[in-house]
Amino acid sequence: MVNSNNPPLVVDLDGTLLRSDILIESGFAFFRQQPFRALAPLAWLAGGKANLKARLAAEVSLDAATLPYDSSVVDFLEQEKANGRTLVLATASHQRYAEEISAHLGLFDRVLATNGDMNLSARTKRDVLIREYGERGFDYLGNSSDDLVVWAAARKAFLANPEFGIEAKATRLGNVAQVIRSARSPWRTWMKQLRLHQWMKNMLVFVPLLASHKITQPDLLANGFLAFIFFGLCASSVYLLNDLLDLEDDRQHPTKRNRPLASGAAPIKVALLLCPLLLLAAFGGSAMLLPWKFTLALAAYYALTLAYSLVLKRVMTVDVIALAMLYTVRIVAGTFAFDVQLTFWMLAFSMFLFLSLALVKRYAELRESHSKGKTELIRGRGYHPGDLAMISSLGAASGYLAVMVLALYIQDQTTLALYRHPQVIWLACPLLLYWITRTWMIAHRGWMNDDPVVFAMKDRNSLLLGALFAAVFWFAT
């Protein structure tokens, strides 16, 4: 019998207890695991949402221990439990996931959830709760528009980080007892999630403009600025998609688990909306304002990134070659944006240099696992920590090959015609040798905690060497 003075507290899962959405997470996990069956959920949805959730639950496992629980809500529930309150988890997510979450937290006395026949959401949830506990016979904790009808039937309404406009609508019901708010900084969160600092990589689109000695032409600089922006928008869309696909792996990683989507700081539904909008802005703007070849290069970048996220990054050697190509395609796109020639030397130099940097990135990840005594295959990668020595050898060799390409470039007939003092360019070779060697030594000592290109753009020594490198070519001109 329900105690009218202390009725059960019914708790919603998605967006309330959990700073994520199980349906979206399981959908992306299915897409990542079985990309060639990506359209299957649409067929399942034809049988209703309950059928879709049941089929996904049968196909996809989620680790309840690593899901992003809202600590403020968990603390509140623990206090209510200590006060003798009966706690009920009532969710539109599938029964399998709800039971696993309940078992992990050890807080709930009962679980009500979607099964193959019934999608426990909105009015259906309200009707089930009224049948079980009676009108006004329960309190309810939720966060979304679907919860409004449930709050209307509850004795007291509790809100946890309500969606935009929901708090005002819930207040009009007249039974709001408490609003739980978790400390969040949305602007900082989204700047981190969209990886705006990674936009620095897109400065590579200006390399062909510098190499062609046309940096002083305003119209080409304007094209370069647009190319930089459109690559940034496309890249941010890719980062969102990549993080949505990698939620499970990121939560197992010591640092990536703090990414906004993995930690639940960034709402997964907003990310799902932003991902196509950013992509549309990138390609729409590119198609209207830049040469069609640039748009084609941007499409190649997106396709390669998608292939990398879904498959290639888990394939040994192919992953680092793909990363090197992703860097190089920015330079190729730059030649199209400025309508300048893509030279053999530029292509060869960038492929060897960026392969070395891609191997630095992989080396840093493996070194961290090795330092923790791990020996098994790295989750989401095709390498063992024991591969460190081979990766460092390949990476250093690739970097030194880039220096050799630069040295051969100095003797090319085109170079002799382009520069007044081409012999001055020889000074760039020891500078590049020093930088590559230093970069690998930093990685070897465990100090490479960022993408190597981003690291170079923040590192004082790298910036100084970059300035000296540019000065050498300026004097040669």
C-alpha positions, 0 to 999 in steps of 0.5 A: 500500500502506497504511503500518501505522505511519502509516495514513490518517487518515479524517475525518468532516465534519458536526460534526467538520471542520464545525461544522454539518450539511450535510443540515440546511443544504441542507434549510433552503436549499431551503425558503427558496429554494422555500417552495412546494415545502417538502414535496418533500423528504419525497417524496424521503426515501421513496426513502431518505436517499441519494436525499434528499441527492442531490436536495437537492444537485442543487437547492441550492448551498452556498458551501464558502468560508463554511462554519463549519470548526472551526479546531482540527480544521483546525490538527490536520489541517494538522499531520498533513498536514505529517507525511506523513499521507494524509488521507481525507474520509469523510462521509455528506454528498453527494459534490458538497458533499464534493468542493467542501469538499475542493477549498476546503481543499486538505488531502485526498488522497481523498474518500468520500461519499454518492452516489445509491445509498449513504448513507455513514454508520455501518456503511456507512462502516465497511464501505467503510473496511474494504474500502479499508484493512482492519480496523485499517488506518486512524485515524478522526476523528469526533464522534457516535454514528454514529462508534462503529462506525467507531472500533471498526474503526479502529486509533486513534480521534480525537474532535473535540468529541464529542456528549454521552455519546459520549466515555465510550462511545468510551473503552470501545473502548480505542483513543482517541488524542486528543480535540480540544476547541474553546473554547466557552462554551455558556451565553453562546453560547445567550444570544446565539443566542436573542437574550435582549437582544432581549426588551426589545422585548417591553416594548411589551406594557405600553404599553396598560397605561400608556396606560389608567392601570391600571399599579397593578393586580396582576392586570394586571401579572401578565398583562403579565409572562406576555405578556412571557415568551410573546412572548420565547419565541416571538421566540426560536423565530423568531430560531432559524428565521430564522438557520437560513434565513439561514445563507448570507446571514449568512455573507456579512455582516461582522457577522452571520457571527459569529452562533452558528449562522452561525459554528457556535458553536451546534450546528445540531441543538440549534437544530433541536430548540429551535425547536419546543419554544420555540414550543410553550411560548409558545403552550401557556402563552398558551392556558392562562393568557391571553385567547384574543385574545392567543394570536391576536395571538401567532399573527399575530406568528409568521405575519408573522415567518415571511412576513418571513423567507421572502419579505417582507424581500427586497421593497423597502418591504414589508420595513420596513412588515412590521417596523413591524407586528411592533413594533405587534402587540406593542402590539395583543397588550398590549391583549388581555392587559389587556383594554383598548381599542385606540385609533385614536391608539395604533395610528396613533402606533405605526405611524408611529413604528415605520416610522421605526425600521424605516427606521433599521435598513435605513438602517444596513445600507445605509450600511455597504455604501455606506461600502465602495464597494458599489453592487450590490443588497444580498444578501438585501435589495431595496435598493441603497446608492444608496437611502440618501437616499430611505430617510432622507427617508422615515424622518424624515418617518414619525417626524415624522408620529408627533409630529403624531399625538401633537399631535392626540391632545391635542385628542381628547375622550377625552384631555380626559376621561382627563387632568386637565391634557391641555395638559401633554402638549404638552411631550412633542412637543419631546421626541419631535422631539428623540429622532427627529432625534437617532436619525436623526443617529446613523444618518447618522453610522454609529453605529447598530450595533444594532436601534434599539429595543434601542439606545434601551433601552441609550442613556443619552440615550434612557432619560433622554428616555423618563423625561421623556416618562413624567413629562409624562404623569404630570403630565398625569394 
